[in-house]
Each structure stands twice: as structure tokens, then as C-alpha cells.
Amino acid sequence: MFGKKNKEVPVVELGDLAEDRISGFKGVVECETNWLNSCVRITLRPTVLQDGKPIDNQTFDIHQVRVIEAGYYDKPVIEGDTKTGGPCSRPASHKSPV
């Protein structure tokens, strides 16, 4: 009805630099969400600031996004025993009131 239906899902990887074909919004692929109705959405995190402030992430249908540069943002590599967060102590257990 509105043109040729494309059933193939484009290959978009986390960390790719991508652009929305309609709005021209560009950013790093930060998230891919799969919905119950088979809709796949891609969230882009901009790589630039606007007036010195971060721009909000935007989410688009996967068929609307094209990859500009694959592997633009390499995933961080954790080597050896490097800890990635703060102290992780087990929470205190409360005794049962019964």
C-alpha cells in the first residue's frame, strides 16, 4: 500500500555511528530494543553538544536508521582484576517479625 515491504532487518551493532534517514539525527547506537510485536527500535546517543549541554538520546525504528561507520565506539575492555564499580557489600538481612 505504501511501497515495497522490506522484511529484512538491517544490521546495526552497538557502538556503530548511525543516522536517522528522515530527521538526519546522528549518534552512537547505544541500545536496541525488541518489542512483542516484532518491532525493533534503535536508540542513538548524540556525539555533539548543543549550547554546551548534552542532547537527549532519540529512538528510531531500525528500518529508519543507516550505519555511517561500523565500530565507531569501541566497547571498553576490562583487563585482569580491575573492578568496575564501587564496593558491593551484601545488604543486611532483617529478622522475620514472626
N, C-alpha and C positions, 0 to 999 in steps of 0.2 A: 504494500500500500504506500509506504513512504520511501521506497527504494529497496535495493538489494539487502537482504538479511545476511549478516556475516556471523556464523556460528562459532568461528574460531576465536579463542580468547588470545589477545596479543601477549607476548612475553614481556613482562615488566618485572624487574627484580628490585628488592630493597636496595637502596643506595644508588640507583640509577638517577641521572638527571633527566627530568621529563617535562613535557609541556602539554597543557590543555589545548586541544586543537581549536576550540571555539573562542575562549577568552584570551589565550596567549599566556596564561599564568604559568610560570616556570618554578620548579623546585625539585628537591631531592625526594625520591619515593621513600616515605617514612613508614607507611602502613598499607597493608592490603586486607580488606575485609570481605568475607564471603557470606552472603545473605541467604536465607532459607529459599528464596525464590530464584536462586542461581545468579543473582546479580553480584558482580564483583566490583568493588569500589577501591580506588587508589587515593591515598592522602599524600599531598605534596607539601613539603616544608620549604618555604622560600629561602634563597641563599643571600638575599639582599635585605637591607633595612629601608624603611620609609620614614623620613624625617628623624632619623637616628633611633627609631624604635622597630622592634621585630614586627613582621606582618603575620597575621594569623594563618595557620595551615588551612588548606582548602581540600575538599574531597570531590572526586570526579568518577564517573563511570569509566571502567577500564578501556572501553572502545573509543573513548573520547581523548585518551592520553597517548602521546607518542614519545618514545625514548629519544632523547637528544644525545646522551652519552652514557653508555653502559658502564657500570662500576665507578661512577663519578666519586662516590663517597665510600671509601673502603671501611669495612667493619673493623672496629678496634680488636686488636689481638691481645689477649691476656696470657702472659707467659709465666711459667713456674707457679710459685705460691703467692702471686700477687693477689691481694684482697681487693675487691671492687666496691666495698661499701663500709659502713660503719660497724660498730660492734653489734653482734647479733646474739644477745643473751635470751635464754628461754624465759618467757613470761612466768611470773609466779602463779602457781595454781591456788585457787581458793578452795577451802574445805567446804564440803557439802553441808548445807544448813540442816540436813536431816540426820 
